[in-house]
Amino acid sequence: MFSWLMKVVAACWRPVRQYARMNEDEGGHNDELLWYKDICQHACGEFSFAVVQANALVEDQSQVETGPHGTFVGIYDGHGGPEASRFVSDHLFLHLMRFAREEGRMSDEVLRRSFNATEEGFLAHVTRSWKTKPLIAAVGSCCLVGVIWGEKLFVANVGDSRAVMGSLGRSNKKITAEQLTRDHNASVEEVRQELKALHPDDSRIVVNKHGVWRVKGIIQVSRSIGDVYLKKPEFNLGPVYTRFQLSEPLHRPVLTADPSIYTLTLNPQDKFLIFASDGLWEHLTNQQAVEIVYNYPRAVIPFAYSGIARRLVRAALQEAAKKREMRYSDLKKIERGIRRHFHDDISVVVIFLDHELIGKNSNTPPLSVKGGIDVVVPSDFSVLDGLDVNHNLVP
């Protein structure tokens, strides 16, 4: 037990200083709604983690799971309440491990089955709870998952949380941003056309209300876990909840939980990954975000580097304050709930890639870190150590 604890201390260095400044940004200014883990080890490098709360109840959930051969990242951006994002955080990773063991490898199909099982599980939860808590049918969550396994990166998403790669070009000088996911949001023309093609007989499948495109005039995302009232007609909330009332009966689902899945081989030019809920991307472009990370390299400014997820959150909050013509220091004094009028919950995980470690056995202890929870515990990801990182079936 003691030896494992010492490994955890080594994997998350500077823990005493980190906890002492849990509610401070890198300038030492207090922010009671900020949580972070500055730097921890994963199988092929280090990661930085930060969350800032805006809602009365935080609707973002997030996690990092590491093992000797792989790393799992999950960003779950809830809406309508925290129940769906919490359910995803409690179940999706466990489904992924179960299906990976069944298949003997990590694959697109493992990810797809994990999303589908999580959706089915939440539907069962809503079915059990609906009569006493009808609004749970209007609770949903975006879901972004990344898995590094060997030299492969698997990314899957529903909704508009986003994964962005920071890569160097041939000159090895300029960092460029590559968006790895597609935003499933009605503000995107491609998504609106996709919805219209799927629902040719519904002239109101997407509606522009007050300058914002929404599916059925209600919700911006076109894919999610949950939001059962837009998928199953028996969960129509009726006229008592006018905010969620459809103008006509629901004949078939208007949202889906089917993830978009992307697989690529990591190469030496790929330096880091940013996984974040849309609260970050509302205020920063992809290029701005990767430049912030790249401009604080660990070899030059190690302490700035270690708090890079916090730095991204701070940059987004500064932009949010600027849009309201207020000072950043005043924004941080606004209480949860009221603060949602200025910015959303924001979750950020930055994964640094050390290519000399990719695809090799790692001495990194298995760790489980969940956003907003000050606990680092052994990760169940270690149960996948028997899988072949080259994605072949183990004899």
C-alpha positions as CSV (number, residue, x, y, z in Angstrom):
1,M,0.0,0.0,0.0
2,F,2.8,2.4,0.9
3,S,4.7,1.7,-2.3
4,W,1.6,2.4,-4.4
5,L,1.1,5.7,-2.5
6,M,4.7,6.8,-3.3
7,K,4.1,6.1,-7.0
8,V,1.0,8.2,-6.9
9,V,3.0,11.1,-5.3
10,A,5.6,10.7,-8.1
11,A,2.9,10.6,-10.8
12,C,1.3,13.8,-9.5
13,W,4.3,15.9,-8.4
14,R,4.0,19.1,-6.3
15,P,0.8,17.8,-4.6
16,V,1.2,19.9,-1.5
17,R,1.6,23.1,-3.4
18,Q,-1.2,22.1,-5.7
19,Y,-3.8,21.6,-3.0
20,A,-2.7,24.7,-1.1
21,R,-3.5,26.7,-4.2
22,M,-6.5,24.7,-5.4
23,N,-8.7,27.9,-5.8
24,E,-6.1,30.2,-7.2
25,D,-5.1,30.9,-10.8
26,E,-1.5,31.1,-11.9
27,G,-1.3,34.8,-10.9
28,G,-2.2,33.8,-7.3
29,H,-5.7,35.4,-7.5
30,N,-8.4,33.6,-5.7
31,D,-11.3,31.9,-7.6
32,E,-13.5,29.8,-5.4
33,L,-15.0,28.0,-8.4
34,L,-11.7,26.8,-10.0
35,W,-10.4,23.2,-9.5
36,Y,-7.2,21.8,-11.1
37,K,-4.5,19.2,-11.2
38,D,-1.4,20.9,-12.6
39,I,0.6,17.9,-13.8
40,C,0.3,14.1,-13.6
41,Q,1.9,11.3,-15.5
42,H,0.2,9.2,-18.1
43,A,1.5,6.3,-20.2
44,C,3.2,8.5,-22.8
45,G,3.8,11.8,-21.1
46,E,2.1,14.2,-18.8
47,F,-1.3,15.8,-18.5
48,S,-2.8,18.9,-17.0
49,F,-6.5,19.2,-15.9
50,A,-8.7,22.2,-14.9
51,V,-12.4,22.8,-14.3
52,V,-14.3,26.0,-13.6
53,Q,-17.9,26.0,-12.4
54,A,-20.6,28.5,-13.6
55,N,-23.9,26.7,-13.0
56,A,-25.5,26.4,-9.6
57,L,-24.8,22.7,-9.9
58,V,-21.8,21.9,-12.1
59,E,-23.1,20.1,-15.2
60,D,-19.6,19.3,-16.6
61,Q,-18.1,16.0,-15.6
62,S,-14.6,14.8,-16.7
63,Q,-12.0,12.2,-16.1
64,V,-8.6,10.8,-17.0
65,E,-7.8,7.1,-16.6
66,T,-4.2,5.9,-17.1
67,G,-2.5,2.5,-17.3
68,P,0.9,1.3,-18.3
69,H,-0.1,1.0,-22.0
70,G,-2.9,3.5,-22.5
71,T,-4.7,6.7,-21.5
72,F,-8.4,7.5,-21.5
73,V,-9.9,11.0,-21.5
74,G,-13.6,11.8,-21.0
75,I,-15.3,15.2,-21.2
76,Y,-19.0,15.1,-20.5
77,D,-20.9,18.5,-20.9
78,G,-24.4,18.2,-19.4
79,H,-27.4,20.3,-20.1
80,G,-30.8,20.5,-18.3
81,G,-29.1,19.3,-15.1
82,P,-26.1,17.2,-14.0
83,E,-27.8,13.7,-14.0
84,A,-26.8,12.7,-17.5
85,S,-23.2,13.8,-17.4
86,R,-22.8,12.1,-14.0
87,F,-24.3,8.9,-15.4
88,V,-21.9,9.0,-18.3
89,S,-18.9,9.6,-16.0
90,D,-19.9,6.6,-13.9
91,H,-20.6,4.1,-16.7
92,L,-19.0,4.8,-20.1
93,F,-15.4,4.0,-19.2
94,L,-16.5,0.8,-17.5
95,H,-18.4,-0.2,-20.7
96,L,-15.3,0.5,-22.7
97,M,-13.1,-1.7,-20.6
98,R,-15.7,-4.5,-20.8
99,F,-16.0,-4.4,-24.5
100,A,-12.3,-4.1,-25.1
101,R,-11.7,-7.2,-23.1
102,E,-14.4,-9.0,-25.0
103,E,-12.9,-8.1,-28.4
104,G,-9.3,-8.5,-27.2
105,R,-8.3,-5.1,-28.6
106,M,-9.2,-1.4,-28.7
107,S,-11.3,-0.4,-31.8
108,D,-13.9,1.9,-33.3
109,E,-16.5,-0.8,-32.6
110,V,-15.5,-0.8,-28.9
111,L,-16.1,2.9,-28.7
112,R,-19.4,2.7,-30.5
113,R,-20.7,-0.1,-28.3
114,S,-19.6,1.8,-25.2
115,F,-21.6,4.9,-26.3
116,N,-24.7,2.8,-27.2
117,A,-24.6,0.9,-23.9
118,T,-24.3,4.2,-21.9
119,E,-27.3,5.6,-23.8
120,E,-29.3,2.5,-23.2
121,G,-28.4,2.5,-19.5
122,F,-29.5,6.1,-19.1
123,L,-32.8,5.4,-20.9
124,A,-33.4,2.7,-18.4
125,H,-32.6,5.1,-15.6
126,V,-35.0,7.7,-17.0
127,T,-37.7,5.0,-17.4
128,R,-37.4,4.2,-13.7
129,S,-37.4,7.8,-12.6
130,W,-39.7,9.6,-15.0
131,K,-43.0,9.3,-13.1
132,T,-41.6,11.0,-10.0
133,K,-39.1,13.2,-11.8
134,P,-40.5,14.0,-15.3
135,L,-37.9,16.6,-16.1
136,I,-35.2,14.0,-16.2
137,A,-36.4,13.2,-19.7
138,A,-35.0,16.6,-20.7
139,V,-31.6,16.1,-19.2
140,G,-28.7,15.2,-21.6
141,S,-25.0,15.4,-22.1
142,C,-22.5,15.9,-24.8
143,C,-19.8,13.2,-24.7
144,L,-16.1,13.4,-25.9
145,V,-13.8,10.5,-25.4
146,G,-10.1,10.0,-26.4
147,V,-8.1,6.8,-26.0
148,I,-4.4,6.6,-26.7
149,W,-3.5,2.9,-27.2
150,G,-0.1,2.1,-28.5
151,E,0.6,4.4,-31.4
152,K,-3.1,4.9,-32.1
153,L,-5.4,7.7,-31.0
154,F,-9.1,6.9,-31.0
155,V,-11.5,9.9,-30.6
156,A,-15.3,9.7,-30.4
157,N,-17.9,12.4,-29.7
158,V,-21.6,13.3,-29.6
159,G,-22.3,17.0,-29.2
160,D,-20.0,20.0,-29.4
161,S,-17.2,19.3,-26.9
162,R,-14.0,19.3,-29.0
163,A,-10.6,17.6,-29.3
164,V,-7.8,19.6,-31.0
165,M,-4.3,18.5,-31.8
166,G,-1.3,20.8,-31.6
167,S,1.3,19.8,-34.3
168,L,4.5,21.2,-35.6
169,G,5.1,21.6,-39.4
170,R,8.2,20.6,-41.3
171,S,10.0,23.7,-40.2
172,N,9.5,22.6,-36.5
173,K,8.8,26.2,-35.6
174,K,5.1,27.0,-36.1
175,I,2.4,25.2,-34.1
176,T,-0.8,24.5,-36.0
177,A,-4.2,23.4,-34.7
178,E,-6.0,20.4,-36.1
179,Q,-9.6,19.9,-35.0
180,L,-10.1,16.1,-34.6
181,T,-13.8,16.2,-34.0
182,R,-16.9,17.7,-35.7
183,D,-19.2,19.8,-33.7
184,H,-22.7,18.3,-33.7
185,N,-24.3,21.7,-33.3
186,A,-27.1,23.3,-35.4
187,S,-25.0,26.4,-35.8
188,V,-22.9,24.4,-38.3
189,E,-24.4,24.5,-41.8
190,E,-23.3,20.9,-42.5
191,V,-25.2,19.7,-39.4
192,R,-28.4,21.6,-40.5
193,Q,-28.2,20.1,-43.9
194,E,-27.7,16.6,-42.4
195,L,-30.8,17.1,-40.2
196,K,-32.9,18.3,-43.1
197,A,-31.8,15.3,-45.2
198,L,-32.8,12.9,-42.4
199,H,-36.2,14.7,-41.8
200,P,-37.3,15.8,-45.3
201,D,-41.0,16.0,-44.2
202,D,-40.3,18.3,-41.2
203,S,-39.9,21.9,-42.1
204,R,-39.2,22.9,-38.5
205,I,-36.4,20.4,-37.8
206,V,-34.1,23.3,-37.4
207,V,-35.3,26.8,-36.4
208,N,-33.5,30.1,-36.0
209,K,-34.7,31.7,-32.8
210,H,-33.2,35.1,-31.8
211,G,-30.2,34.5,-34.1
212,V,-29.4,31.0,-32.8
213,W,-30.1,27.8,-34.8
214,R,-31.8,25.1,-32.7
215,V,-33.1,21.6,-33.4
216,K,-36.9,21.9,-33.2
217,G,-36.3,25.4,-31.9
218,I,-35.3,23.9,-28.5
219,I,-31.7,22.5,-28.4
220,Q,-28.5,23.4,-30.2
221,V,-26.8,20.0,-30.3
222,S,-27.9,17.3,-32.7
223,R,-26.4,14.4,-30.9
224,S,-26.3,13.6,-27.2
225,I,-26.6,11.0,-24.5
226,G,-30.1,11.4,-22.9
227,D,-32.6,14.1,-24.0
228,V,-35.0,11.2,-24.1
229,Y,-38.0,13.5,-24.8
230,L,-36.6,14.2,-28.2
231,K,-36.0,10.5,-28.9
232,K,-39.0,8.6,-27.5
233,P,-42.6,9.9,-27.9
234,E,-43.7,8.3,-24.7
235,F,-41.5,10.7,-22.8
236,N,-43.2,13.8,-24.2
237,L,-43.2,16.3,-21.3
238,G,-46.6,17.8,-22.2
239,P,-47.8,21.4,-22.0
240,V,-46.9,21.8,-18.3
241,Y,-43.2,22.2,-19.3
242,T,-43.6,24.7,-22.2
243,R,-39.9,25.1,-22.6
244,F,-39.6,21.5,-23.8
245,Q,-42.9,21.2,-25.6
246,L,-42.9,20.2,-29.2
247,S,-45.2,21.9,-31.7
248,E,-46.3,18.5,-33.1
249,P,-46.1,14.9,-31.9
250,L,-42.8,13.1,-32.1
251,H,-42.9,10.4,-34.7
252,R,-39.2,9.5,-34.8
253,P,-36.1,10.6,-32.9
254,V,-34.7,14.0,-33.8
255,L,-31.5,13.5,-31.8
256,T,-29.1,10.5,-31.8
257,A,-26.4,9.1,-29.5
258,D,-24.5,7.6,-32.4
259,P,-20.9,8.9,-32.1
260,S,-18.6,10.2,-34.8
261,I,-15.4,8.2,-34.4
262,Y,-11.9,9.2,-35.7
263,T,-8.8,7.1,-35.6
264,L,-5.2,8.2,-36.4
265,T,-1.7,7.1,-35.9
266,L,0.3,9.5,-33.8
267,N,3.5,10.9,-35.4
268,P,6.5,12.8,-33.9
269,Q,5.0,16.2,-35.1
270,D,2.0,15.7,-32.8
271,K,3.0,17.5,-29.6
272,F,-0.2,17.7,-27.5
273,L,-4.0,17.2,-27.4
274,I,-6.6,19.5,-25.9
275,F,-9.9,18.0,-24.9
276,A,-12.4,20.6,-23.7
277,S,-16.1,21.3,-23.3
278,D,-17.6,24.0,-25.5
279,G,-17.3,26.5,-22.7
280,L,-13.7,26.9,-23.7
281,W,-14.3,27.0,-27.5
282,E,-17.0,29.7,-27.0
283,H,-14.2,32.1,-26.2
284,L,-11.0,30.7,-27.8
285,T,-10.3,29.6,-31.3
286,N,-8.5,26.3,-31.9
287,Q,-5.4,28.2,-33.0
288,Q,-5.4,30.5,-30.0
289,A,-5.7,27.5,-27.7
290,V,-2.8,25.6,-29.2
291,E,-0.6,28.7,-29.2
292,I,-1.2,29.3,-25.5
293,V,-0.1,25.7,-24.8
294,Y,2.9,25.9,-27.1
295,N,4.1,29.3,-25.9
296,Y,4.7,27.9,-22.4
297,P,7.1,24.9,-23.1
298,R,8.2,22.9,-20.1
299,A,11.9,23.1,-21.0
300,V,11.8,26.9,-20.7
301,I,9.1,27.8,-18.1
302,P,8.3,24.5,-16.2
303,F,5.9,26.0,-13.7
304,A,3.9,27.9,-16.4
305,Y,3.8,24.6,-18.4
306,S,2.6,22.6,-15.5
307,G,-0.5,24.8,-15.0
308,I,-1.4,24.9,-18.7
309,A,-5.0,23.7,-18.4
310,R,-5.5,26.5,-15.8
311,R,-4.0,29.0,-18.2
312,L,-6.4,28.0,-20.9
313,V,-9.4,28.4,-18.5
314,R,-8.1,31.8,-17.4
315,A,-7.7,32.9,-21.1
316,A,-11.3,31.9,-21.8
317,L,-12.6,33.7,-18.6
318,Q,-10.6,36.8,-19.6
319,E,-12.3,36.8,-23.0
320,A,-15.7,36.3,-21.3
321,A,-15.1,39.3,-19.1
322,K,-13.9,41.4,-22.0
323,K,-17.1,40.7,-23.9
324,R,-19.1,42.1,-21.0
325,E,-16.8,45.1,-20.6
326,M,-15.8,44.1,-17.1
327,R,-12.6,43.2,-15.3
328,Y,-11.5,39.6,-15.0
329,S,-11.0,40.1,-11.3
330,D,-14.6,41.1,-10.9
331,L,-15.9,38.2,-13.0
332,K,-14.2,35.8,-10.5
333,K,-16.2,37.3,-7.6
334,I,-19.6,36.3,-9.2
335,E,-21.3,33.4,-7.5
336,R,-22.2,30.1,-9.2
337,G,-25.6,30.2,-10.9
338,I,-25.4,33.9,-11.6
339,R,-22.0,33.3,-13.2
340,R,-23.7,31.2,-15.9
341,H,-24.9,34.4,-17.5
342,F,-21.2,35.2,-18.3
343,H,-19.7,31.9,-19.2
344,D,-20.5,28.1,-19.1
345,D,-18.9,25.4,-17.0
346,I,-15.5,24.7,-18.6
347,S,-13.5,21.5,-18.4
348,V,-10.1,21.2,-20.0
349,V,-7.6,18.3,-20.2
350,V,-4.2,18.9,-22.0
351,I,-2.4,15.6,-22.9
352,F,1.3,16.1,-23.8
353,L,2.9,13.4,-26.0
354,D,6.4,12.2,-25.4
355,H,7.0,10.0,-28.5
356,E,9.9,8.1,-27.1
357,L,7.3,6.6,-24.6
358,I,4.5,5.9,-27.1
359,G,3.9,2.2,-27.7
360,K,6.3,1.1,-25.0
361,N,5.8,-0.4,-21.6
362,S,5.4,2.3,-19.0
363,N,6.2,2.3,-15.3
364,T,3.4,4.9,-14.7
365,P,1.1,3.6,-12.0
366,P,-2.6,3.3,-13.0
367,L,-4.4,6.5,-12.0
368,S,-8.0,7.7,-12.0
369,V,-8.6,11.4,-11.8
370,K,-12.1,13.0,-12.0
371,G,-12.6,16.7,-12.5
372,G,-13.6,18.6,-9.4
373,I,-12.9,15.7,-7.1
374,D,-9.7,16.0,-5.0
375,V,-9.0,12.3,-5.2
376,V,-6.3,10.3,-7.1
377,V,-7.0,6.6,-6.9
378,P,-5.8,3.5,-8.8
379,S,-7.5,3.2,-12.2
380,D,-9.3,0.2,-13.4
381,F,-7.7,0.8,-16.8
382,S,-4.9,-1.6,-15.7
383,V,-7.2,-4.5,-16.4
384,L,-6.6,-3.9,-20.1
385,D,-2.9,-4.6,-19.8
386,G,-3.4,-8.0,-21.3
387,L,-4.5,-6.5,-24.6
388,D,-2.0,-6.3,-27.5
389,V,-1.2,-2.6,-28.0
390,N,-0.7,-3.4,-31.7
391,H,-4.4,-4.1,-31.8
392,N,-4.0,-7.8,-32.5
393,L,-5.9,-10.5,-30.6
394,V,-3.9,-11.9,-27.8
395,P,-3.5,-15.7,-28.1
